[in-house]
Amino acid sequence: MRRRSARVPAPRSRFAGFRFPPEVILVAVRWYLRYGLSYRDVEELLAERGITVEHVTLYRWVQRFTPLLIDA
């Protein structure tokens, strides 16, 4: 009888489960933090690039991912 080796699960990305790629999320959060833009300004900048995101979503991203950028 073969013995199965114990697998260590791969660490989940902090971006797993989000609709948008990490690059989009990070650039939006950076724009907000670095340039002092409003959420609606960032929403408009992304829309100009063909990415539809609500300002409330941007708020949630900033709340969730700012600590990642600070720790980096």
Contacts in CASP RR format, 6 or more apart in sequence:
PFRMAT RR
TARGET T0000
AUTHOR 0000-0000-0000
METHOD contacts of the structure
MODEL  1
MRRRSARVPAPRSRFAGFRFPPEVILVAVRWYLRYGLSYRDVEELLAERG
ITVEHVTLYRWVQRFTPLLIDA
13 22 0 8 1.000
14 65 0 8 1.000
14 68 0 8 1.000
15 21 0 8 1.000
15 22 0 8 1.000
15 25 0 8 1.000
18 25 0 8 1.000
20 51 0 8 1.000
20 53 0 8 1.000
24 46 0 8 1.000
24 51 0 8 1.000
24 53 0 8 1.000
25 61 0 8 1.000
25 65 0 8 1.000
26 65 0 8 1.000
26 69 0 8 1.000
28 42 0 8 1.000
28 46 0 8 1.000
28 53 0 8 1.000
28 58 0 8 1.000
28 61 0 8 1.000
29 58 0 8 1.000
29 61 0 8 1.000
29 62 0 8 1.000
29 65 0 8 1.000
29 66 0 8 1.000
29 69 0 8 1.000
30 69 0 8 1.000
31 37 0 8 1.000
31 42 0 8 1.000
31 45 0 8 1.000
32 39 0 8 1.000
32 42 0 8 1.000
32 58 0 8 1.000
32 62 0 8 1.000
33 62 0 8 1.000
33 66 0 8 1.000
33 69 0 8 1.000
37 45 0 8 1.000
38 55 0 8 1.000
39 55 0 8 1.000
39 56 0 8 1.000
39 58 0 8 1.000
39 59 0 8 1.000
39 62 0 8 1.000
40 55 0 8 1.000
42 55 0 8 1.000
42 58 0 8 1.000
43 53 0 8 1.000
43 54 0 8 1.000
43 55 0 8 1.000
43 58 0 8 1.000
46 52 0 8 1.000
46 53 0 8 1.000
47 53 0 8 1.000
END
